[in-house]
Amino acid sequence: MTLTQRKKKNSSRRAETILVTGAAGFIGSHVVRALLARGDAVVAVDNLNDYYDPKLKRARLAPLKKQIVFYKIDIADRAALEKVFKKHPISKVCHLGAQGGVRYSIENPFVYGESNIVGTLNIFEFAKRYGVPHIVFASSSSVYGLDATPFREDARADTPISVYAASKRAGELLAHSYHHLFGLTTTCLRFFTVYGPWGRPDMAPFKFTEAILNGEPIAVYNNGEMKRDFTYIGDIVSGVIAALKKPLGFSVINLGNGKPVALMRFIRAIERAAGKKARINFLPLQAGDVEATHADIRKAKKLLGYNPKVEIDEGTREFVRWYKDYYLL
């Protein structure tokens, strides 16, 4: 199906051409599916790097390839990215492309400077240059650093404790600058510990599930005294789509579940879904980690109609089911 055909598919609303960066990523691929389901045309960009197995990234894209226009490029490559903006009449940008990972950023800081800062600057500059009025930018709960919980959007967020967190905060500040100088509308969404089918192998839910199913020990940091605002992927996607629909000038909005869960409670949910007990190695808190995250989601509810629905037991069952299907267990 061509982009033009997809635009015509849904006559109940005016279809748009959405540029999605990081389209082969965990959140990006789910957002692409949601946009296609509502009849939009999708121009997808991803560099398919090897931070984790590119086979998983290609597998996420495989069922979507015939319905989208895909470019294998790095958003830090200014010339390549500008060609995409020149070629397509982009209505909005959903900028999800980034180098993820708190711990990886401590040892590989330049990767984050290139992708998360230079790449994001390129997105804002070309959106300005080619008249794209609205961007949804994927930020992170990591920007709150050592701020007190629950995390509210009006917190200073000026104490990041990892290069990753600092790079995401830099992206938010660039967004504010482009809004102030050029009127570019940007909604910065601070995601909280997203999990679910097609999740990232470097994140705890994936690592825990993989180890438990294979009878291997799992590393649990801070001796298990951690809480995370685990948020199911379907809830995150609903928030992203709502933000694309509703430009709000410059805005920063939390997307979480609003109910922090003890890490051991999350592990027990995976155990039940997997039908196996975990072998646990308790370890000290790692550099760059915070002990707890907790999203205040009142702003998202008020402005976006955001209403997370999936609780831990249901979400972990869905993830474990996907994991077994994908790895043929």
Long-range contacts (C-beta under 8 A, 24 or more apart in sequence): 1-66, 1-67, 3-41, 3-43, 3-69, 3-88, 4-41, 6-36, 6-39, 6-40, 6-41, 6-42, 6-67, 7-39, 7-40, 7-41, 9-39, 10-38, 10-39, 13-38, 13-39, 15-39, 15-40, 15-41, 16-40, 16-41, 16-91, 16-92, 17-41, 17-42, 17-43, 17-88, 17-89, 17-90, 17-91, 18-42, 18-43, 18-90, 18-91, 18-92, 18-93, 18-94, 18-244, 19-43, 19-44, 19-45, 19-84, 19-85, 19-88, 19-90, 19-92, 19-93, 19-94, 19-132, 20-44, 20-45, 20-93, 20-94, 20-96, 21-45, 21-46, 21-75, 21-93, 21-94, 21-95, 21-96, 21-97, 21-119, 21-123, 22-46, 22-95, 22-96, 22-97, 22-98, 22-138, 23-61, 23-68, 23-70, 23-96, 23-97, 24-48, 24-57, 24-58, 24-60, 24-61, 25-57, 25-60, 25-96, 25-97, 25-100, 25-200, 26-60, 26-194, 26-198, 26-199, 26-200, 26-233, 27-96, 27-138, 27-191, 27-194, 27-233, 27-236, 27-237, 27-240, 28-94, 28-96, 28-97, 29-60, 29-61, 29-64, 29-198, 30-196, 30-198, 30-233, 30-234, 30-236, 30-237, 31-94, 31-96, 31-237, 31-240, 31-241, 32-64, 32-68, 33-64, 34-237, 34-240, 34-241, 35-94, 35-241, 36-64, 36-67, 36-68, 38-241, 41-69, 42-67, 42-68, 42-69, 43-68, 43-69, 43-71, 43-84, 43-88, 43-90, 44-68, 44-69, 44-70, 44-71, 45-70, 45-71, 45-73, 45-75, 45-81, 45-84, 45-97, 46-70, 46-72, 46-97, 47-72, 47-73, 47-74, 47-75, 47-97, 48-72, 49-74, 49-99, 51-99, 51-100, 51-101, 51-104, 51-202, 52-200, 52-201, 52-202, 53-201, 56-198, 56-201, 59-326, 60-198, 74-114, 74-115, 74-119, 75-115, 75-119, 75-120, 75-122, 75-123, 76-114, 76-115, 76-118, 76-119, 76-122, 78-122, 81-122, 81-123, 81-126, 82-122, 82-126, 85-126, 85-127, 85-129, 85-130, 85-132, 86-130, 90-130, 90-132, 91-132, 91-134, 92-132, 92-133, 92-134, 92-135, 92-136, 92-244, 93-123, 93-127, 93-132, 93-134, 93-135, 93-136, 94-135, 94-136, 94-240, 94-244, 95-120, 95-123, 95-135, 95-136, 95-137, 95-138, 96-138, 98-138, 98-167, 98-168, 98-171, 99-164, 99-167, 100-164, 100-200, 100-202, 101-164, 101-202, 102-142, 102-162, 102-164, 102-165, 102-288, 102-289, 103-162, 103-286, 103-287, 103-288, 104-164, 104-202, 105-162, 105-163, 105-164, 105-167, 105-288, 106-162, 106-163, 106-287, 106-288, 109-163, 112-163, 112-164, 112-167, 113-167, 116-164, 116-167, 116-168, 116-170, 116-171, 117-167, 117-170, 117-171, 117-174, 120-170, 120-171, 120-174, 121-174, 124-174, 124-175, 124-178, 124-184, 124-186, 125-178, 127-178, 127-184, 128-178, 128-182, 128-184, 133-184, 133-185, 133-247, 134-185, 134-186, 134-187, 134-244, 134-247, 135-175, 135-184, 135-185, 135-186, 135-187, 136-186, 136-187, 136-189, 136-240, 136-243, 136-244, 137-171, 137-172, 137-175, 137-186, 137-187, 137-188, 137-189, 138-189, 138-191, 139-168, 139-169, 139-171, 139-172, 139-188, 139-189, 139-190, 139-191, 139-252, 140-164, 140-165, 140-168, 140-190, 140-191, 141-190, 141-191, 141-192, 141-193, 141-229, 141-254, 141-256, 141-293, 141-295, 142-168, 142-290, 143-168, 143-169, 143-172, 143-190, 144-190, 144-290, 144-293, 145-290, 146-290, 149-260, 149-292, 149-293, 149-294, 150-294, 150-295, 150-296, 151-190, 151-254, 151-293, 151-294, 151-295, 151-296, 152-254, 152-296, 153-190, 153-252, 153-253, 153-254, 153-296, 153-299, 161-288, 161-290, 162-287, 162-288, 164-288, 165-288, 172-252, 175-250, 176-250, 179-249, 179-250, 180-250, 185-247, 185-248, 185-249, 185-250, 186-250, 186-251, 187-243, 187-246, 187-247, 187-248, 187-251, 187-252, 187-253, 188-250, 188-251, 188-252, 188-253, 189-239, 189-240, 189-243, 189-253, 189-254, 189-255, 190-252, 190-253, 190-254, 190-255, 190-256, 190-295, 191-231, 191-236, 191-255, 191-256, 192-228, 192-229, 192-230, 192-231, 192-254, 192-255, 192-256, 192-257, 192-293, 192-295, 193-228, 193-229, 193-230, 193-231, 193-256, 193-293, 194-231, 194-232, 194-233, 194-236, 195-230, 195-231, 195-232, 195-233, 195-315, 195-316, 195-319, 196-232, 196-233, 196-234, 196-315, 196-318, 196-319, 196-322, 197-233, 197-318, 197-319, 197-321, 197-322, 198-233, 198-322, 199-233, 199-319, 204-228, 204-263, 204-266, 205-230, 205-266, 205-270, 205-316, 205-319, 206-323, 208-266, 208-267, 208-270, 208-278, 209-270, 209-274, 209-319, 209-320, 209-323, 210-323, 211-278, 211-279, 212-270, 212-271, 212-274, 212-276, 212-277, 212-278, 213-274, 213-276, 213-320, 213-323, 213-324, 213-329, 215-276, 215-279, 216-279, 217-279, 217-280, 217-281, 218-267, 218-278, 218-279, 218-280, 218-281, 219-281, 219-283, 220-263, 220-264, 220-267, 220-280, 220-281, 220-282, 220-283, 221-283, 221-284, 221-285, 221-286, 221-289, 222-283, 222-284, 222-285, 222-289, 222-291, 223-282, 223-283, 223-284, 224-262, 224-263, 224-264, 224-280, 224-282, 225-263, 225-291, 226-262, 226-263, 226-289, 226-291, 226-292, 227-260, 227-261, 227-262, 227-263, 227-291, 227-292, 227-293, 227-294, 228-260, 228-261, 228-263, 228-266, 228-292, 228-293, 229-256, 229-257, 229-258, 229-259, 229-260, 229-261, 229-293, 229-294, 229-295, 230-257, 230-261, 230-266, 230-312, 230-315, 231-255, 231-256, 231-257, 231-295, 231-308, 232-257, 232-308, 232-310, 232-314, 232-315, 232-318, 234-309, 234-310, 235-306, 235-308, 235-309, 235-310, 238-306, 238-307, 239-300, 239-304, 239-306, 242-304, 242-305, 242-306, 243-304, 246-303, 246-304, 248-303, 251-303, 253-299, 253-300, 253-303, 253-304, 254-295, 254-296, 254-297, 254-299, 254-300, 255-295, 255-297, 255-300, 255-306, 256-293, 256-294, 256-295, 256-297, 256-308, 257-295, 257-297, 257-308, 258-294, 258-295, 258-296, 258-297, 258-308, 260-292, 260-293, 260-294, 261-312, 265-312, 266-312, 266-316, 269-312, 269-313, 269-316, 270-316, 270-319, 270-320, 272-313, 272-316, 273-313, 273-316, 273-317, 273-319, 273-320, 273-321, 274-320
